[in-house]
Amino acid sequence: MTAPAHDGYDAVIIGGGHNGLVAAAYLARAGRSVLVLERLGHTGGAAVSASTFAGVDARLSRYSYLVSLLPRKIVEELGIDFRVRARAVSSYTPVQRGGAPTGLLVGGGEARTRASFARLTGSDREYDAWRRFYAMTARVAGAVFPTLTRPLPTRAALRELIDDETAWRALFEEPIGVSIERSFDDDLVRGLVLTDALIGTFAHAHDPSLRQNRCFLYHVVGGGTGDWNVPVGGMGALTGALAGAARRAGAEIVTGHEAVRVETDGRAAEVTYRTSSDEGTVAARHVLVGASPHTLAALLGGEPPAPAEGSQLKVNMVLTRLPRLRDRDVDPREAFAGTFHIAEGYEQLGTAYAQAAAGESPAAPPSEIYCHSLTDPSVLGPEPARAGHHTLTLFGLHTPARLFTGDHDRRRETLLGAVLAQLDAHLAEPLTDCLARDEEGRPCIEAKSPLDLERELGLPGGHIFHGDLSFPYAGEGAGRWGVETAHPNVLLCGAGAVRGGGVSGVPGHNAAMAVLGR
């Protein structure tokens, strides 16, 4: 922990997550004096890699997992060494049909995917509908993604750019459930499509707020293709490279410094910070805040609105081997290579939402699993790699923060047990039999509730997007870049900005462009 070098900067950035680091690198490269204040003892925020289990040489992307929304433009302009790898299979979804285990494998080529749809549904109809539906989202992605690092388009301008009234209605105007039910008949296929609308978002298919549509849109536009890729070296490789780029450009980054107050007259600002031993103040022409709008309101001395409610259970694991499947037609290495969907049929998702909305833990909690080590073995050390170990990360849906109030640890462990039971129903052996052990002999598995994320990462309500996502066009008061606040020299540069959410760097880029007047 090092104190700031001086007491005046062109820009003070609150938060050393990936967006704050992107903003710092751009501003420093433009010749501005920049200070990054990070509350934790390290940079990276939620985009970190961690050796989670004592004595086990494996680096897990502990909080955020995959990359889709990060524009190549940012990587190239900042000159960082960061790569991603495509997964061999997009997804596998197991199910019981006719009393026998089967499933849907998406990936491995068109013929393989078509055959898997036919095996599940008995015809080519659902596969043809699948291709039409995702051809539509691909057209939207190709139009929308390049706009994310430009000044905000108006709603009318974005609609004209997309130039597809059917797609506009399906994604921007009517609940996504309408389009899903119109396009598909099979319950499992419907559920598989809907999951992209529910990641970290507590909603149902026909929610009139359309928060599920906004979430869906962000999950299908990434890279202009909608592909979700594995970061080589883990998520920490990205934030490590960004921190290095910012420092090389001249930005100053101090950890263990928590910003506690921002005062501004619109032209100049002061940021008060606290460390473990003292308190200090630095002056700035601009303040960029990588924290949530809720936290920003508190920093400015206002009454923060009620935080949005996070809705996810994050589970990290290391296995000695991949478990065998009940579905003998699919190799576990293929099944776990993409996104492994559990209890995510359309009706199951609706039931789980209704139960959670009533304050009850879902009887069949839906979730999905990612095995990064199949795509990027470098996250494993030499010994576990030779032994055939693998990392698994699980993301649980419809687990809002309200389910964990009271006896938090017991509720979290009970829900974890229910999630693993849903997975075990599709395995030929219990997952717990495959878990590696740490140096104390404990199984290598940890679970994080929204309240854990609030405590560890400072996410109000544990919401991974800092609040409900927004449509990527200018709404009332959005400003030119979607990062502006009521104070001209205070900007949001985190996930709570318009076009925030996910590991993208977009809000950091846009806040820097707003400062630079580009």
Sequence and secondary structure as in RCSB ss.txt:
>XXXX:A:sequence
MTAPAHDGYDAVIIGGGHNGLVAAAYLARAGRSVLVLERLGHTGGAAVSASTFAGVDARLSRYSYLVSLLPRKIV
EELGIDFRVRARAVSSYTPVQRGGAPTGLLVGGGEARTRASFARLTGSDREYDAWRRFYAMTARVAGAVFPTLTR
PLPTRAALRELIDDETAWRALFEEPIGVSIERSFDDDLVRGLVLTDALIGTFAHAHDPSLRQNRCFLYHVVGGGT
GDWNVPVGGMGALTGALAGAARRAGAEIVTGHEAVRVETDGRAAEVTYRTSSDEGTVAARHVLVGASPHTLAALL
GGEPPAPAEGSQLKVNMVLTRLPRLRDRDVDPREAFAGTFHIAEGYEQLGTAYAQAAAGESPAAPPSEIYCHSLT
DPSVLGPEPARAGHHTLTLFGLHTPARLFTGDHDRRRETLLGAVLAQLDAHLAEPLTDCLARDEEGRPCIEAKSP
LDLERELGLPGGHIFHGDLSFPYAGEGAGRWGVETAHPNVLLCGAGAVRGGGVSGVPGHNAAMAVLGR
>XXXX:A:secstr
    SSSEEEEEEE  BHHHHHHHHHHHHTT  EEEE SSSSSBTTS EE  STT  B EE S   BSS  HHHH
HHHT    EE  SEEEEEEEEETTEEEEEEEES HHHHHHHHHHHHSSSHHHHHHHHHHHHHHHHHHHHGGGGGS
S  BHHHHHHHH  HHHHIIIIIS HHHHHHHH   HHHHHHHHGGGTTT    TT TT HHHHHHHHHH GGGT
T  BEETT HHHHHHHHHHHHHHHT EEESS EEEEEEE SS EEEEEE SS EEEEEEEEEEE S HHHHHHHT
TS        EEEEEEEEESS   BS TTS HHHHTTSEEEES  HHHHHHHHHHHHTT   SS  EEEE HHHH
 GGGB HHHHHHT EEEEEEEEEEEGGGGSSSHHHHHHHHHHHHHHHHHTTBSS GGGGB B TTS BSEEEE H
HHHHHHH  GGG TTSSS   SSB TT TTTS B SSTTEEE STTSTT  SS  HHHHHHHHHHHT 
